[in-house]
């Protein structure tokens, strides 16, 4: 059975994006490891997955021009 954790995604560009999702724990750990990697390609891969799978662009005004520069994913303490 898949274990889930609540994960908060914070992104910064010209605006700040913050959303909490229920994410499978193994996916969270994988993305968190990629974001913490010393390899630039790993960080880009994680950023792409987060943008494609976990960010709802309808939540963002002017989302057609929105492109996150920096990411943080953290397990929610709740």
PyMOL Python script that loads the backbone (N, CA, C, O; Angstrom):
from pymol import cmd

cmd.read_pdbstr("""\
ATOM      1  N   UNK A   1       0.840  -1.174   0.000  1.00  0.00           N
ATOM      2  CA  UNK A   1       0.000   0.000   0.000  1.00  0.00           C
ATOM      3  C   UNK A   1       0.895   1.251   0.000  1.00  0.00           C
ATOM      4  O   UNK A   1       1.892   1.310   0.721  1.00  0.00           O
ATOM      5  N   UNK A   2       0.533   2.227  -0.801  1.00  0.00           N
ATOM      6  CA  UNK A   2       1.314   3.454  -0.928  1.00  0.00           C
ATOM      7  C   UNK A   2       1.085   4.351   0.273  1.00  0.00           C
ATOM      8  O   UNK A   2      -0.055   4.611   0.659  1.00  0.00           O
ATOM      9  N   UNK A   3       2.176   4.820   0.861  1.00  0.00           N
ATOM     10  CA  UNK A   3       2.100   5.771   1.958  1.00  0.00           C
ATOM     11  C   UNK A   3       2.157   7.173   1.380  1.00  0.00           C
ATOM     12  O   UNK A   3       2.924   7.433   0.452  1.00  0.00           O
ATOM     13  N   UNK A   4       1.351   8.079   1.921  1.00  0.00           N
ATOM     14  CA  UNK A   4       1.301   9.455   1.446  1.00  0.00           C
ATOM     15  C   UNK A   4       1.750  10.414   2.534  1.00  0.00           C
ATOM     16  O   UNK A   4       1.621  10.124   3.724  1.00  0.00           O
ATOM     17  N   UNK A   5       2.276  11.552   2.120  1.00  0.00           N
ATOM     18  CA  UNK A   5       2.611  12.641   3.026  1.00  0.00           C
ATOM     19  C   UNK A   5       2.048  13.923   2.429  1.00  0.00           C
ATOM     20  O   UNK A   5       1.904  14.031   1.211  1.00  0.00           O
ATOM     21  N   UNK A   6       1.729  14.892   3.274  1.00  0.00           N
ATOM     22  CA  UNK A   6       1.346  16.212   2.796  1.00  0.00           C
ATOM     23  C   UNK A   6       2.620  16.992   2.545  1.00  0.00           C
ATOM     24  O   UNK A   6       3.488  17.073   3.414  1.00  0.00           O
ATOM     25  N   UNK A   7       2.733  17.570   1.348  1.00  0.00           N
ATOM     26  CA  UNK A   7       3.943  18.261   0.927  1.00  0.00           C
ATOM     27  C   UNK A   7       3.584  19.680   0.531  1.00  0.00           C
ATOM     28  O   UNK A   7       2.621  19.897  -0.204  1.00  0.00           O
ATOM     29  N   UNK A   8       4.345  20.640   1.008  1.00  0.00           N
ATOM     30  CA  UNK A   8       4.166  22.028   0.600  1.00  0.00           C
ATOM     31  C   UNK A   8       5.224  22.365  -0.438  1.00  0.00           C
ATOM     32  O   UNK A   8       6.415  22.137  -0.226  1.00  0.00           O
ATOM     33  N   UNK A   9       4.772  22.911  -1.564  1.00  0.00           N
ATOM     34  CA  UNK A   9       5.665  23.341  -2.645  1.00  0.00           C
ATOM     35  C   UNK A   9       5.681  24.862  -2.630  1.00  0.00           C
ATOM     36  O   UNK A   9       4.627  25.498  -2.681  1.00  0.00           O
ATOM     37  N   UNK A  10       6.857  25.441  -2.562  1.00  0.00           N
ATOM     38  CA  UNK A  10       7.009  26.887  -2.596  1.00  0.00           C
ATOM     39  C   UNK A  10       7.879  27.221  -3.794  1.00  0.00           C
ATOM     40  O   UNK A  10       8.953  26.644  -3.967  1.00  0.00           O
ATOM     41  N   UNK A  11       7.428  28.138  -4.612  1.00  0.00           N
ATOM     42  CA  UNK A  11       8.198  28.561  -5.775  1.00  0.00           C
ATOM     43  C   UNK A  11       8.295  30.072  -5.820  1.00  0.00           C
ATOM     44  O   UNK A  11       7.364  30.776  -5.429  1.00  0.00           O
ATOM     45  N   UNK A  12       9.411  30.560  -6.293  1.00  0.00           N
ATOM     46  CA  UNK A  12       9.617  31.998  -6.364  1.00  0.00           C
ATOM     47  C   UNK A  12       9.988  32.393  -7.789  1.00  0.00           C
ATOM     48  O   UNK A  12      10.821  31.755  -8.432  1.00  0.00           O
ATOM     49  N   UNK A  13       9.363  33.439  -8.258  1.00  0.00           N
ATOM     50  CA  UNK A  13       9.748  34.087  -9.503  1.00  0.00           C
ATOM     51  C   UNK A  13       9.410  35.540  -9.294  1.00  0.00           C
ATOM     52  O   UNK A  13       9.918  36.144  -8.350  1.00  0.00           O
ATOM     53  N   UNK A  14       8.579  36.132 -10.126  1.00  0.00           N
ATOM     54  CA  UNK A  14       8.098  37.484  -9.849  1.00  0.00           C
ATOM     55  C   UNK A  14       6.993  37.445  -8.810  1.00  0.00           C
ATOM     56  O   UNK A  14       6.719  38.441  -8.140  1.00  0.00           O
ATOM     57  N   UNK A  15       6.370  36.302  -8.685  1.00  0.00           N
ATOM     58  CA  UNK A  15       5.350  36.085  -7.673  1.00  0.00           C
ATOM     59  C   UNK A  15       5.763  34.864  -6.856  1.00  0.00           C
ATOM     60  O   UNK A  15       6.652  34.111  -7.255  1.00  0.00           O
ATOM     61  N   UNK A  16       5.127  34.679  -5.737  1.00  0.00           N
ATOM     62  CA  UNK A  16       5.412  33.511  -4.907  1.00  0.00           C
ATOM     63  C   UNK A  16       4.251  32.535  -5.033  1.00  0.00           C
ATOM     64  O   UNK A  16       3.089  32.933  -4.948  1.00  0.00           O
ATOM     65  N   UNK A  17       4.557  31.285  -5.232  1.00  0.00           N
ATOM     66  CA  UNK A  17       3.565  30.218  -5.337  1.00  0.00           C
ATOM     67  C   UNK A  17       3.725  29.315  -4.127  1.00  0.00           C
ATOM     68  O   UNK A  17       4.836  28.910  -3.786  1.00  0.00           O
ATOM     69  N   UNK A  18       2.618  29.005  -3.484  1.00  0.00           N
ATOM     70  CA  UNK A  18       2.658  28.094  -2.339  1.00  0.00           C
ATOM     71  C   UNK A  18       1.395  27.249  -2.378  1.00  0.00           C
ATOM     72  O   UNK A  18       0.287  27.781  -2.446  1.00  0.00           O
ATOM     73  N   UNK A  19       1.563  25.944  -2.335  1.00  0.00           N
ATOM     74  CA  UNK A  19       0.431  25.019  -2.385  1.00  0.00           C
ATOM     75  C   UNK A  19       0.796  23.761  -1.613  1.00  0.00           C
ATOM     76  O   UNK A  19       1.941  23.312  -1.663  1.00  0.00           O
ATOM     77  N   UNK A  20      -0.152  23.199  -0.913  1.00  0.00           N
ATOM     78  CA  UNK A  20       0.073  21.935  -0.214  1.00  0.00           C
ATOM     79  C   UNK A  20      -0.703  20.842  -0.937  1.00  0.00           C
ATOM     80  O   UNK A  20      -1.891  20.992  -1.221  1.00  0.00           O
ATOM     81  N   UNK A  21      -0.024  19.754  -1.228  1.00  0.00           N
ATOM     82  CA  UNK A  21      -0.606  18.613  -1.916  1.00  0.00           C
ATOM     83  C   UNK A  21      -0.392  17.351  -1.095  1.00  0.00           C
ATOM     84  O   UNK A  21       0.511  17.286  -0.261  1.00  0.00           O
ATOM     85  N   UNK A  22      -1.210  16.373  -1.333  1.00  0.00           N
ATOM     86  CA  UNK A  22      -1.005  15.037  -0.774  1.00  0.00           C
ATOM     87  C   UNK A  22      -0.229  14.255  -1.832  1.00  0.00           C
ATOM     88  O   UNK A  22      -0.745  13.970  -2.913  1.00  0.00           O
ATOM     89  N   UNK A  23       1.006  13.914  -1.507  1.00  0.00           N
ATOM     90  CA  UNK A  23       1.929  13.320  -2.468  1.00  0.00           C
ATOM     91  C   UNK A  23       2.418  11.979  -1.917  1.00  0.00           C
ATOM     92  O   UNK A  23       2.650  11.856  -0.714  1.00  0.00           O
ATOM     93  N   UNK A  24       2.577  10.979  -2.778  1.00  0.00           N
ATOM     94  CA  UNK A  24       3.173   9.730  -2.304  1.00  0.00           C
ATOM     95  C   UNK A  24       4.552  10.004  -1.694  1.00  0.00           C
ATOM     96  O   UNK A  24       5.359  10.746  -2.256  1.00  0.00           O
ATOM     97  N   UNK A  25       4.801   9.393  -0.541  1.00  0.00           N
ATOM     98  CA  UNK A  25       6.045   9.645   0.187  1.00  0.00           C
ATOM     99  C   UNK A  25       7.284   9.324  -0.655  1.00  0.00           C
ATOM    100  O   UNK A  25       8.267  10.063  -0.608  1.00  0.00           O
ATOM    101  N   UNK A  26       7.248   8.230  -1.424  1.00  0.00           N
ATOM    102  CA  UNK A  26       8.417   7.889  -2.236  1.00  0.00           C
ATOM    103  C   UNK A  26       8.668   8.932  -3.326  1.00  0.00           C
ATOM    104  O   UNK A  26       9.823   9.189  -3.667  1.00  0.00           O
ATOM    105  N   UNK A  27       7.613   9.537  -3.882  1.00  0.00           N
ATOM    106  CA  UNK A  27       7.766  10.609  -4.872  1.00  0.00           C
ATOM    107  C   UNK A  27       8.381  11.847  -4.219  1.00  0.00           C
ATOM    108  O   UNK A  27       9.275  12.478  -4.784  1.00  0.00           O
ATOM    109  N   UNK A  28       7.893  12.187  -3.024  1.00  0.00           N
ATOM    110  CA  UNK A  28       8.453  13.322  -2.293  1.00  0.00           C
ATOM    111  C   UNK A  28       9.943  13.105  -2.032  1.00  0.00           C
ATOM    112  O   UNK A  28      10.749  14.006  -2.264  1.00  0.00           O
ATOM    113  N   UNK A  29      10.307  11.936  -1.558  1.00  0.00           N
ATOM    114  CA  UNK A  29      11.714  11.658  -1.250  1.00  0.00           C
ATOM    115  C   UNK A  29      12.579  11.704  -2.505  1.00  0.00           C
ATOM    116  O   UNK A  29      13.713  12.181  -2.459  1.00  0.00           O
ATOM    117  N   UNK A  30      12.054  11.212  -3.620  1.00  0.00           N
ATOM    118  CA  UNK A  30      12.789  11.241  -4.890  1.00  0.00           C
ATOM    119  C   UNK A  30      13.012  12.680  -5.355  1.00  0.00           C
ATOM    120  O   UNK A  30      14.128  13.053  -5.714  1.00  0.00           O
ATOM    121  N   UNK A  31      11.942  13.489  -5.346  1.00  0.00           N
ATOM    122  CA  UNK A  31      12.064  14.882  -5.788  1.00  0.00           C
ATOM    123  C   UNK A  31      12.961  15.683  -4.854  1.00  0.00           C
ATOM    124  O   UNK A  31      13.768  16.496  -5.304  1.00  0.00           O
ATOM    125  N   UNK A  32      12.822  15.454  -3.574  1.00  0.00           N
ATOM    126  CA  UNK A  32      13.642  16.165  -2.602  1.00  0.00           C
ATOM    127  C   UNK A  32      15.124  15.833  -2.804  1.00  0.00           C
ATOM    128  O   UNK A  32      15.975  16.717  -2.714  1.00  0.00           O
ATOM    129  N   UNK A  33      15.429  14.571  -3.076  1.00  0.00           N
ATOM    130  CA  UNK A  33      16.814  14.157  -3.326  1.00  0.00           C
ATOM    131  C   UNK A  33      17.351  14.795  -4.603  1.00  0.00           C
ATOM    132  O   UNK A  33      18.496  15.246  -4.640  1.00  0.00           O
ATOM    133  N   UNK A  34      16.522  14.835  -5.656  1.00  0.00           N
ATOM    134  CA  UNK A  34      16.962  15.465  -6.904  1.00  0.00           C
ATOM    135  C   UNK A  34      17.217  16.956  -6.715  1.00  0.00           C
ATOM    136  O   UNK A  34      18.197  17.486  -7.239  1.00  0.00           O
ATOM    137  N   UNK A  35      16.346  17.637  -5.973  1.00  0.00           N
ATOM    138  CA  UNK A  35      16.540  19.071  -5.730  1.00  0.00           C
ATOM    139  C   UNK A  35      17.790  19.333  -4.897  1.00  0.00           C
ATOM    140  O   UNK A  35      18.431  20.372  -5.051  1.00  0.00           O
ATOM    141  N   UNK A  36      18.137  18.402  -4.023  1.00  0.00           N
ATOM    142  CA  UNK A  36      19.319  18.558  -3.188  1.00  0.00           C
ATOM    143  C   UNK A  36      20.607  18.063  -3.831  1.00  0.00           C
ATOM    144  O   UNK A  36      21.674  18.144  -3.223  1.00  0.00           O
ATOM    145  N   UNK A  37      20.517  17.555  -5.045  1.00  0.00           N
ATOM    146  CA  UNK A  37      21.675  17.012  -5.743  1.00  0.00           C
ATOM    147  C   UNK A  37      22.665  18.111  -6.135  1.00  0.00           C
ATOM    148  O   UNK A  37      22.289  19.269  -6.318  1.00  0.00           O
ATOM    149  N   UNK A  38      23.913  17.730  -6.256  1.00  0.00           N
ATOM    150  CA  UNK A  38      24.935  18.653  -6.753  1.00  0.00           C
ATOM    151  C   UNK A  38      24.916  18.748  -8.278  1.00  0.00           C
ATOM    152  O   UNK A  38      25.576  19.609  -8.859  1.00  0.00           O
ATOM    153  N   UNK A  39      24.164  17.868  -8.915  1.00  0.00           N
ATOM    154  CA  UNK A  39      24.099  17.838 -10.379  1.00  0.00           C
ATOM    155  C   UNK A  39      22.994  18.763 -10.877  1.00  0.00           C
ATOM    156  O   UNK A  39      21.840  18.658 -10.461  1.00  0.00           O
ATOM    157  N   UNK A  40      23.363  19.650 -11.757  1.00  0.00           N
ATOM    158  CA  UNK A  40      22.414  20.612 -12.322  1.00  0.00           C
ATOM    159  C   UNK A  40      21.260  19.918 -13.062  1.00  0.00           C
ATOM    160  O   UNK A  40      20.109  20.346 -12.974  1.00  0.00           O
ATOM    161  N   UNK A  41      21.586  18.840 -13.792  1.00  0.00           N
ATOM    162  CA  UNK A  41      20.565  18.105 -14.545  1.00  0.00           C
ATOM    163  C   UNK A  41      19.517  17.486 -13.646  1.00  0.00           C
ATOM    164  O   UNK A  41      18.339  17.445 -14.002  1.00  0.00           O
ATOM    165  N   UNK A  42      19.933  17.002 -12.476  1.00  0.00           N
ATOM    166  CA  UNK A  42      18.982  16.429 -11.520  1.00  0.00           C
ATOM    167  C   UNK A  42      18.012  17.495 -11.020  1.00  0.00           C
ATOM    168  O   UNK A  42      16.811  17.251 -10.903  1.00  0.00           O
ATOM    169  N   UNK A  43      18.546  18.676 -10.727  1.00  0.00           N
ATOM    170  CA  UNK A  43      17.686  19.774 -10.251  1.00  0.00           C
ATOM    171  C   UNK A  43      16.700  20.201 -11.335  1.00  0.00           C
ATOM    172  O   UNK A  43      15.532  20.461 -11.046  1.00  0.00           O
ATOM    173  N   UNK A  44      17.168  20.274 -12.584  1.00  0.00           N
ATOM    174  CA  UNK A  44      16.274  20.635 -13.698  1.00  0.00           C
ATOM    175  C   UNK A  44      15.177  19.587 -13.870  1.00  0.00           C
ATOM    176  O   UNK A  44      14.015  19.924 -14.095  1.00  0.00           O
ATOM    177  N   UNK A  45      15.560  18.307 -13.762  1.00  0.00           N
ATOM    178  CA  UNK A  45      14.595  17.225 -13.900  1.00  0.00           C
ATOM    179  C   UNK A  45      13.517  17.333 -12.815  1.00  0.00           C
ATOM    180  O   UNK A  45      12.327  17.212 -13.105  1.00  0.00           O
ATOM    181  N   UNK A  46      13.935  17.561 -11.572  1.00  0.00           N
ATOM    182  CA  UNK A  46      12.971  17.712 -10.476  1.00  0.00           C
ATOM    183  C   UNK A  46      12.064  18.912 -10.710  1.00  0.00           C
ATOM    184  O   UNK A  46      10.853  18.830 -10.502  1.00  0.00           O
ATOM    185  N   UNK A  47      12.646  20.023 -11.142  1.00  0.00           N
ATOM    186  CA  UNK A  47      11.855  21.223 -11.409  1.00  0.00           C
ATOM    187  C   UNK A  47      10.815  20.965 -12.482  1.00  0.00           C
ATOM    188  O   UNK A  47       9.677  21.422 -12.366  1.00  0.00           O
ATOM    189  N   UNK A  48      11.187  20.244 -13.521  1.00  0.00           N
ATOM    190  CA  UNK A  48      10.246  19.943 -14.603  1.00  0.00           C
ATOM    191  C   UNK A  48       9.107  19.059 -14.108  1.00  0.00           C
ATOM    192  O   UNK A  48       7.945  19.294 -14.442  1.00  0.00           O
ATOM    193  N   UNK A  49       9.437  18.046 -13.315  1.00  0.00           N
ATOM    194  CA  UNK A  49       8.400  17.151 -12.769  1.00  0.00           C
ATOM    195  C   UNK A  49       7.458  17.933 -11.863  1.00  0.00           C
ATOM    196  O   UNK A  49       6.242  17.753 -11.933  1.00  0.00           O
ATOM    197  N   UNK A  50       8.005  18.796 -11.017  1.00  0.00           N
ATOM    198  CA  UNK A  50       7.164  19.593 -10.119  1.00  0.00           C
ATOM    199  C   UNK A  50       6.236  20.485 -10.928  1.00  0.00           C
ATOM    200  O   UNK A  50       5.044  20.564 -10.631  1.00  0.00           O
ATOM    201  N   UNK A  51       6.764  21.159 -11.946  1.00  0.00           N
ATOM    202  CA  UNK A  51       5.927  22.033 -12.784  1.00  0.00           C
ATOM    203  C   UNK A  51       4.838  21.247 -13.510  1.00  0.00           C
ATOM    204  O   UNK A  51       3.686  21.677 -13.567  1.00  0.00           O
ATOM    205  N   UNK A  52       5.207  20.101 -14.061  1.00  0.00           N
ATOM    206  CA  UNK A  52       4.263  19.326 -14.863  1.00  0.00           C
ATOM    207  C   UNK A  52       3.209  18.605 -14.032  1.00  0.00           C
ATOM    208  O   UNK A  52       2.052  18.508 -14.440  1.00  0.00           O
ATOM    209  N   UNK A  53       3.606  18.100 -12.868  1.00  0.00           N
ATOM    210  CA  UNK A  53       2.716  17.216 -12.111  1.00  0.00           C
ATOM    211  C   UNK A  53       2.077  17.855 -10.877  1.00  0.00           C
ATOM    212  O   UNK A  53       0.989  17.447 -10.472  1.00  0.00           O
ATOM    213  N   UNK A  54       2.731  18.846 -10.276  1.00  0.00           N
ATOM    214  CA  UNK A  54       2.298  19.276  -8.952  1.00  0.00           C
ATOM    215  C   UNK A  54       1.910  20.738  -8.850  1.00  0.00           C
ATOM    216  O   UNK A  54       1.487  21.179  -7.781  1.00  0.00           O
ATOM    217  N   UNK A  55       2.038  21.509  -9.925  1.00  0.00           N
ATOM    218  CA  UNK A  55       1.653  22.917  -9.863  1.00  0.00           C
ATOM    219  C   UNK A  55       0.447  23.136 -10.757  1.00  0.00           C
ATOM    220  O   UNK A  55       0.450  22.755 -11.928  1.00  0.00           O
ATOM    221  N   UNK A  56      -0.582  23.753 -10.195  1.00  0.00           N
ATOM    222  CA  UNK A  56      -1.798  24.056 -10.936  1.00  0.00           C
ATOM    223  C   UNK A  56      -1.695  25.485 -11.451  1.00  0.00           C
ATOM    224  O   UNK A  56      -1.871  26.428 -10.679  1.00  0.00           O
ATOM    225  N   UNK A  57      -1.409  25.668 -12.759  1.00  0.00           N
ATOM    226  CA  UNK A  57      -1.211  27.026 -13.280  1.00  0.00           C
ATOM    227  C   UNK A  57      -2.466  27.897 -13.203  1.00  0.00           C
ATOM    228  O   UNK A  57      -2.360  29.121 -13.292  1.00  0.00           O
ATOM    229  N   UNK A  58      -3.635  27.308 -13.041  1.00  0.00           N
ATOM    230  CA  UNK A  58      -4.847  28.120 -12.917  1.00  0.00           C
ATOM    231  C   UNK A  58      -4.860  28.890 -11.596  1.00  0.00           C
ATOM    232  O   UNK A  58      -5.646  29.824 -11.432  1.00  0.00           O
ATOM    233  N   UNK A  59      -3.990  28.503 -10.650  1.00  0.00           N
ATOM    234  CA  UNK A  59      -3.873  29.212  -9.377  1.00  0.00           C
ATOM    235  C   UNK A  59      -3.027  30.474  -9.494  1.00  0.00           C
ATOM    236  O   UNK A  59      -2.961  31.260  -8.549  1.00  0.00           O
ATOM    237  N   UNK A  60      -2.377  30.680 -10.645  1.00  0.00           N
ATOM    238  CA  UNK A  60      -1.380  31.740 -10.777  1.00  0.00           C
ATOM    239  C   UNK A  60      -1.848  32.760 -11.807  1.00  0.00           C
ATOM    240  O   UNK A  60      -2.107  32.410 -12.959  1.00  0.00           O
ATOM    241  N   UNK A  61      -1.955  34.019 -11.396  1.00  0.00           N
ATOM    242  CA  UNK A  61      -2.303  35.085 -12.329  1.00  0.00           C
ATOM    243  C   UNK A  61      -1.163  35.260 -13.319  1.00  0.00           C
ATOM    244  O   UNK A  61       0.003  35.286 -12.926  1.00  0.00           O
ATOM    245  N   UNK A  62      -1.487  35.379 -14.587  1.00  0.00           N
ATOM    246  CA  UNK A  62      -0.462  35.533 -15.615  1.00  0.00           C
ATOM    247  C   UNK A  62       0.366  34.272 -15.792  1.00  0.00           C
ATOM    248  O   UNK A  62       1.564  34.347 -16.065  1.00  0.00           O
ATOM    249  N   UNK A  63      -0.266  33.114 -15.638  1.00  0.00           N
ATOM    250  CA  UNK A  63       0.468  31.847 -15.631  1.00  0.00           C
ATOM    251  C   UNK A  63       1.145  31.531 -16.965  1.00  0.00           C
ATOM    252  O   UNK A  63       2.054  30.702 -17.004  1.00  0.00           O
ATOM    253  N   UNK A  64       0.729  32.163 -18.044  1.00  0.00           N
ATOM    254  CA  UNK A  64       1.374  31.915 -19.321  1.00  0.00           C
ATOM    255  C   UNK A  64       2.834  32.338 -19.333  1.00  0.00           C
ATOM    256  O   UNK A  64       3.643  31.788 -20.080  1.00  0.00           O
ATOM    257  N   UNK A  65       3.167  33.318 -18.501  1.00  0.00           N
ATOM    258  CA  UNK A  65       4.540  33.813 -18.421  1.00  0.00           C
ATOM    259  C   UNK A  65       5.246  33.319 -17.160  1.00  0.00           C
ATOM    260  O   UNK A  65       6.407  33.652 -16.927  1.00  0.00           O
ATOM    261  N   UNK A  66       4.559  32.542 -16.364  1.00  0.00           N
ATOM    262  CA  UNK A  66       5.104  32.111 -15.074  1.00  0.00           C
ATOM    263  C   UNK A  66       6.070  30.960 -15.258  1.00  0.00           C
ATOM    264  O   UNK A  66       5.716  29.926 -15.825  1.00  0.00           O
ATOM    265  N   UNK A  67       7.281  31.138 -14.784  1.00  0.00           N
ATOM    266  CA  UNK A  67       8.284  30.076 -14.826  1.00  0.00           C
ATOM    267  C   UNK A  67       9.083  30.172 -13.546  1.00  0.00           C
ATOM    268  O   UNK A  67       9.760  31.171 -13.299  1.00  0.00           O
ATOM    269  N   UNK A  68       9.006  29.131 -12.728  1.00  0.00           N
ATOM    270  CA  UNK A  68       9.678  29.165 -11.441  1.00  0.00           C
ATOM    271  C   UNK A  68      11.182  29.058 -11.599  1.00  0.00           C
ATOM    272  O   UNK A  68      11.678  28.321 -12.450  1.00  0.00           O
ATOM    273  N   UNK A  69      11.895  29.794 -10.781  1.00  0.00           N
ATOM    274  CA  UNK A  69      13.351  29.798 -10.801  1.00  0.00           C
ATOM    275  C   UNK A  69      13.925  28.945  -9.674  1.00  0.00           C
ATOM    276  O   UNK A  69      15.005  28.373  -9.819  1.00  0.00           O
ATOM    277  N   UNK A  70      13.219  28.857  -8.566  1.00  0.00           N
ATOM    278  CA  UNK A  70      13.744  28.202  -7.380  1.00  0.00           C
ATOM    279  C   UNK A  70      12.624  27.411  -6.721  1.00  0.00           C
ATOM    280  O   UNK A  70      11.482  27.868  -6.670  1.00  0.00           O
ATOM    281  N   UNK A  71      12.947  26.233  -6.220  1.00  0.00           N
ATOM    282  CA  UNK A  71      11.942  25.368  -5.628  1.00  0.00           C
ATOM    283  C   UNK A  71      12.313  24.944  -4.230  1.00  0.00           C
ATOM    284  O   UNK A  71      13.488  24.857  -3.872  1.00  0.00           O
ATOM    285  N   UNK A  72      11.287  24.683  -3.449  1.00  0.00           N
ATOM    286  CA  UNK A  72      11.444  24.050  -2.153  1.00  0.00           C
ATOM    287  C   UNK A  72      10.280  23.096  -1.984  1.00  0.00           C
ATOM    288  O   UNK A  72       9.130  23.492  -2.176  1.00  0.00           O
ATOM    289  N   UNK A  73      10.543  21.867  -1.634  1.00  0.00           N
ATOM    290  CA  UNK A  73       9.483  20.940  -1.268  1.00  0.00           C
ATOM    291  C   UNK A  73       9.785  20.490   0.149  1.00  0.00           C
ATOM    292  O   UNK A  73      10.923  20.149   0.469  1.00  0.00           O
ATOM    293  N   UNK A  74       8.782  20.489   0.983  1.00  0.00           N
ATOM    294  CA  UNK A  74       8.984  20.119   2.382  1.00  0.00           C
ATOM    295  C   UNK A  74       7.786  19.342   2.879  1.00  0.00           C
ATOM    296  O   UNK A  74       6.641  19.667   2.562  1.00  0.00           O
ATOM    297  N   UNK A  75       8.058  18.316   3.659  1.00  0.00           N
ATOM    298  CA  UNK A  75       6.970  17.559   4.262  1.00  0.00           C
ATOM    299  C   UNK A  75       6.278  18.445   5.268  1.00  0.00           C
ATOM    300  O   UNK A  75       6.924  19.055   6.119  1.00  0.00           O
ATOM    301  N   UNK A  76       4.953  18.517   5.172  1.00  0.00           N
ATOM    302  CA  UNK A  76       4.142  19.346   6.035  1.00  0.00           C
ATOM    303  C   UNK A  76       4.085  18.720   7.413  1.00  0.00           C
ATOM    304  O   UNK A  76       3.893  17.510   7.534  1.00  0.00           O
ATOM    305  N   UNK A  77       4.246  19.507   8.436  1.00  0.00           N
ATOM    306  CA  UNK A  77       4.260  19.010   9.798  1.00  0.00           C
ATOM    307  C   UNK A  77       2.913  18.580  10.326  1.00  0.00           C
ATOM    308  O   UNK A  77       2.843  17.984  11.401  1.00  0.00           O
ATOM    309  N   UNK A  78       1.847  18.857   9.616  1.00  0.00           N
ATOM    310  CA  UNK A  78       0.493  18.531  10.092  1.00  0.00           C
ATOM    311  C   UNK A  78       0.207  17.059  10.003  1.00  0.00           C
ATOM    312  O   UNK A  78      -0.885  16.619  10.364  1.00  0.00           O
TER     313      UNK A  78
END
""", "prot")
cmd.dss("prot")
cmd.show_as("cartoon", "prot")
cmd.util.cbc("prot")
cmd.orient("prot")
